[in-house]
């Protein structure tokens, strides 16, 4: 695997998806290269059954057509799509910012010994991890 020179490596373990996405989008717009690892362990706050039903409804809107909209199922693509929603992705600066963001489900070998920014803290609220969400939808 090709090593990417990153300005920021973010560990998404126990990180709330929206907060992680907004931070990453802002840093990407500032021109930094961002790698997000452990996307499986990012969480969405709320009642798990309601979140699962909401994502099932969103995915059903895409249908089986070839025209979209396309909603991802894998955790790293859910994170990337969430970040895309916070960027002006139809303009050049948004497209280039989105290209500066790379997401991984696990921690790749080449980034194990590098310093990572911890984005989340364990919370006592009701949450569902992206790993469980992607299994359910």
SEVOPA-216137 format. One record per residue (C-alpha): residue in one letter; x negated, y, z negated. Coordinates in steps of 0.5 Angstrom, whole numbers, plus 2048, in hexadecimal, padded with zeros to 3 digits. Each point is the difference from the previous one (the first is absolute). Layout:
<sites>
aXYZ ...
</sites>
This chain:
<sites>
x800800800 x7FE807802 x7FE8047FA x803807800 x7FD8067FD x8058037FB x8008067FC x8057FD7FB x8027F97FE x8067FF7FC x8037FA7FC x807800801 x8017FB7FA x8068027FC x800807804 x807803801 x8017FF808 x802808801 x7FB8037FC x7FB7FC803 x802801807 x8018087FF x7F98007FD x7FD7FC806 x804804805 x7FD8077FD x7F97FD800 x8017FE807 x802807802 x7FA8037FD x7FC7FB804 x7FE7FB7FC x7FF7F9802 x8047FB7FB x8007F97FE x8067FD7FC x7FF7F97FD x8047FB7FC x807803804 x8037F97FD x8008037F9 x803807802 x8078017FC x806803802 x8048037FA x8077FE7FF x8057FA7FF x7FD7FB804 x8067FD803 x802807802 x7F9801804 x8017F9803 x807802803 x7FE807802 x7FA7FD804 x8047FA803 x805806803 x7FA804802 x7FD7FA804 x8077FE803 x801807803 x7FA7FE805 x8047FA802 x7FD7FB805 x7FF805806 x7F9802803 x8028087FF x7FF8007F8 x8008037FB x7FB7FB7FE x7FF7FF7F8 x7FB7FC7FE x8007FA7FB x7F97FF7FE x7FD8047FA x7FB804803 x804802806 x8068027FB x7FA8057FD x7FE802807 x807802802 x8018037F9 x7FA805801 x802801808 x8078037FD x7FC8057FC x7FC802806 x802804806 x7FE7FA804 x803803807 x7FB805800 x7F87FF801 x7FE8027F9 x8057FB7FD x7FE7FA805 x7F98027FF x8018007F8 x8047F9801 x7FA7FD804 x7FB8027FA x8047FB7FB x7FF7F97FF x8047FB7FC x7FE7F97FD x8057FB7FD x7FA7FE7FC x7F98027FE x7FB7FF806 x7F97FD7FE x7FC806803 x8048057FB x7FF7FC7FA x7FA8037FD x802807802 x8048057FB x807800801 x8058067FE x8057FC7FB x807803802 x8057FD7FB x8017FE7F9 x8057FB7FD x8078027FF x8057FE7FC x806802805 x8037FB804 x7FC7FF807 x7FF7FB805 x7F97FF804 x7FF800807 x7FE7F9800 x8077FE7FD x804805805 x7FD7FD806 x8027F97FE x8078027FF x801804806 
</sites>
